[in-house]
Amino acid sequence: MKMQKTMGIELKSSAVKTVEVLRQRYTLTEEEGDGVLNHLIRGGDLTGYGLVNAVTRYSQDVGDYDRATEFEALGGKLIELSSREWKGLAEAA
C-alpha cells in the first residue's frame, strides 16, 4: 500500500534538483547521486515510485556490500516518508 502511494507523487522539480536534495539529506557522494539520477532518468518514471526504484537499482552498481545494503535500506526509508517529507523532495527548488 505504501509503495502504491509513491506512484502518485509527481516529481515537480527537475530530476537533478530532486536528486540533489536526496543527496544532501541522506549524505550521498556526488558519484552516488549521479548514479541514482542516471537510473531515474533511464527509468523514465518521474514519480516517488521511480525515485525509490532508482535508489534501489543503484544499489546493484555499488561495489561495497555494506554501502549497497545502505542503498537498499534507503529505498525502504523513502517508502516510509510522510507526505510532508515527500513534498520536500518532489518540489525541490
C-alpha positions in Angstrom: 0.0 0.0 0.0 2.8 2.5 0.9 4.6 1.6 -2.3 1.4 2.5 -4.3 1.3 5.8 -2.5 4.7 6.7 -4.1 3.2 6.2 -7.6 1.0 9.2 -7.2 3.8 11.6 -6.1 4.9 13.5 -9.2 8.4 14.9 -9.0 7.5 18.5 -9.9 11.0 19.9 -9.9 13.8 18.7 -12.2 15.1 15.3 -11.6 18.5 16.9 -11.0 17.2 19.1 -8.2 15.3 16.2 -6.6 18.4 14.0 -6.5 20.4 16.9 -5.2 18.1 17.2 -2.2 18.1 13.5 -1.7 22.0 13.5 -1.9 22.2 16.3 0.8 19.5 14.8 3.0 21.0 11.3 3.0 24.7 12.2 2.6 25.3 10.5 -0.7 28.5 11.2 -2.6 28.4 13.1 -5.9 29.1 9.9 -7.7 26.3 8.1 -5.9 23.9 11.0 -6.6 24.8 10.8 -10.3 24.2 7.1 -10.3 20.7 7.5 -8.8 20.0 10.3 -11.2 21.1 8.2 -14.2 18.7 5.4 -13.2 15.9 7.8 -12.5 16.2 9.3 -16.0 16.7 5.9 -17.7 13.7 4.5 -15.9 11.6 7.4 -17.2 9.3 7.4 -14.2 9.5 10.8 -12.6 7.4 9.9 -9.6 8.2 9.0 -6.0 8.0 5.3 -7.1 10.6 6.0 -9.9 12.9 7.6 -7.3 12.6 4.6 -5.0 13.3 2.3 -7.8 16.3 4.4 -9.0 17.8 4.3 -5.4 17.4 0.5 -5.1 18.6 -0.1 -8.6 21.7 1.9 -7.9 22.5 -0.4 -5.0 23.3 -3.1 -7.6 26.1 -0.8 -9.0 27.8 -0.3 -5.6 30.9 -2.4 -5.2 30.9 -2.3 -1.4 28.4 -4.7 0.1 27.7 -2.6 3.2 27.1 0.5 1.2 24.9 -1.4 -1.3 22.9 -2.6 1.7 22.5 1.0 2.9 21.0 1.9 -0.5 18.5 -0.9 -0.2 17.6 0.4 3.2 17.3 4.0 1.9 14.8 2.7 -0.7 12.7 1.4 2.3 13.1 4.7 4.2 11.8 6.6 1.2 8.7 4.4 1.0 8.0 5.3 4.7 8.3 9.1 4.2 5.4 11.3 5.3 3.6 13.4 2.7 5.4 16.5 4.0 8.8 14.9 3.6 7.9 13.7 0.1 6.8 17.3 -0.8 10.3 18.5 0.1 11.8 16.0 -2.3 9.2 16.3 -5.1 9.1 20.0 -5.1 12.8 20.7 -4.6 13.7 24.2 -5.7 
